[in-house]
Amino acid sequence: MTTTFTGRVCLIAAISMGFTTAGSARTDYVADIDVIRGSNDGTAEAVTGHVFHDLSRDGTRQDDEPGVAGVIVSNGRDVTTTAADGSYSLPVYNNMTVMVHEPSAWDVPVDENGVPQFFYHHLPEGTPETLRYGGLQATGALPQEINFPMIRTGTDDQFSCVMMGDAQPYSNTEVSYVRDGVLDSLLDRDLSEAECVIMLGDVMGDDLSLLPRFMNIWSVLDLPQYYIHGNHDFDFDATTDEHSADSWRQIYGPAYYSFDIGNVTFIALDNVIYPCGPEDDGPGGRDACTDPERVVYNGRVNDRQMQWLEATLAEIPEDRLIVMMHHIPFVSFIDSNTGRHQTDNLAEIHALLAGRPAVSFSGHTHTFEYLAAGEWFQGWEEQVGVKRLPFDHVVGGAPSGNWFWGDLGFDGTPMSFARGGTPPGYMIVDFDGSDFTVHFHAANQDPDRQMALSFNTPQFRSWFDELFEWTSNREDPAAELPPVTVNDLVDQKLFTPEELGETVWLTANIWRGDRNTQVYATINGGERLPMTRTQPGNGEDVLSGAEWADPFSVPRQMTIGRYAWQSQTDNQRAQGFEVWQGSSFGPASPQSADPWMIADSSTHLWRLQMPANLPVGAHVIEVTAVLDDGREFSDRILFEVRDERPFPYWDNTLWEEASN
């Protein structure tokens, strides 16, 4: 499955302030939709056109090109299907997007970057306010016809899609981190069976001017690019939710849409309401929506989309797998007690999907959470009105990890371990009919690596508590030295019998693990010892703190040397480092990331209390994780038991004695 390229270089050329890329097999149908202008006086009550077989592959409907019957067409609210001749008619309203639902066995055209072209925005006067990223340009009167081209390509029920959560670059530097992290890693993969790339929102980090470059570098994968609109992709200067995605729509395309591949229907939702208002009031931080001094967002699918969703599902056979794609999770573990970061009307969405095979994919939290059917965490019922999940909900991790914090790794990208302890990474989702399999892979790591092993020792817990308390209460990091750093954390793979008596846990962060995963360990090839998931997912609250933390990722999150980087140049923005909207961190002594970013809780951490009677010497533990679909992953860790801890530094005692 893996192909290795030696001396690989990803080269993107910018020509005349534009971007170019070569055409290829899966994205070589480059065309636009066929818009026929006429003498429309603006009083038309219906939008009409045809879906047609584009035999000439030029995007323009010819007299000899037949219509395609039974294709779903929508105005973003109302839904219809094409007649025998491919014709359709839909009601007109202001600020609508007319779009075709790509059926299985057909392909819509793409632009030069591989972005599918299946839509037409109708906003005659354009965005009614000035937005920093331009908004939606005036479209003028409704065209006489809007015709949607497509070509017949055949169907295969077995395929895969590349998926990932928040790429979220706030700068061109961070776009390059995405390029050199997940994208570079994907160039090593055999993607011959892949049919799409799906970005699960927060594609950008508040700067939509970066989006054209971003789309262009991803074109090297030669896959259609489907993007979800997130809370860092909207127009922050918009004053109404109706127009908060206008710049996104102008640069990329619709904020919600649907399409088919094989026996799968993909439904992209925009569940970010910005600015939210009194109708969003509720527990879990949603009271901020009623505060006139604040402008915030909330997780909810608006009424127009809900009407569209119900009408679209009515046209989809009930045996097809429904893949729901949205930025804010329907529910999450890390934000289980926070309403604004989950989806208000989830119970209604679950009801629409009842009886269907379904799965939810989202981003937003910068965690990887595989919440399997039957999972339940405290807070869900109060916040969004659900308890046990009727189908799997996957929060897809993040190429940016915890927002590109952390020191630089081997490939020059930040080791920004996310909340929950997963590294920056991506998913490959395999589909077979209405079945699916989710794989998570760490960027710039062997794809077979699926876990991180460590030990939670008494020293780790003491070190964590001291540093975490200081980090939570620090006022001026530049003026303060942390009480401890990673250098003060003693060897975590060596312990004494006394320390074993104070409890040492072997920990295994199984990145793709879920409530159905079985994990066991063997010490020196001995009997299988079952490991326990730290969060059972049976209605309990989030367990957090030193006892529940991931001792593999936490030390990398809590001592970041990049704070201290300085030079003698006049470029003040090159001192320390920047993340988010140009926020500067440093120059200062090495520091910890903010407390809320630390992996002190996780849905995919297992542990085993180490036996107190282990003999002195070196030992090897092998950990095996077995997923419910039969996949197995194994890794090992070497550790020592010593009567006392050896002196950790250079010992010059004998050298001094000899010289004396």
Protein Blocks (a to p, Z undefined) as FASTA:
>chain_A
ZZcdehiacddddeehiacddddfklmcgcdddddddfdehlacbdcddddddfkonopa
cfklccdehiacdehlaccdddfkopacddddehiacdddddehiacdddfkopacfbdc
ddfkopabdcfklpaadebjadfbdcdddddebjafbdcddddddfopabfklmmmmmmm
mmmmmmmpccklpcbdcdeejkbghiaklmmmmmmmmmmnopacdddddfklccfkbcbf
klmmmmmmmmnmcfbdcddehjbccddddfbdcdddfklgceehlmmmmmmkbccddddd
dfklmmmmmmmmmmpcfkbccddddfbdfbdfklmmbmklmcfklmmmmmmmgoiacddd
dehjopacdddehiacehjlmmnopabdfbdcddebjfklnooiajddfkopacddcehi
iacdddddddehjaccdddddehiafklcbdcddddfklmmmmmmmmmmmmmpfblmlpc
cfbdfklpccfkbccfklmmnopadddddfkbcfkbccdddeehiacdddddfblonopa
cdedjklmcfklmmmmmocfklmpccfbfblklggjaehjhiaedjdddddddfklpccb
cfkbccddddfkbcedddddddddddfkopacdddddddddfbdcdfbdcfklmmmmmZZ
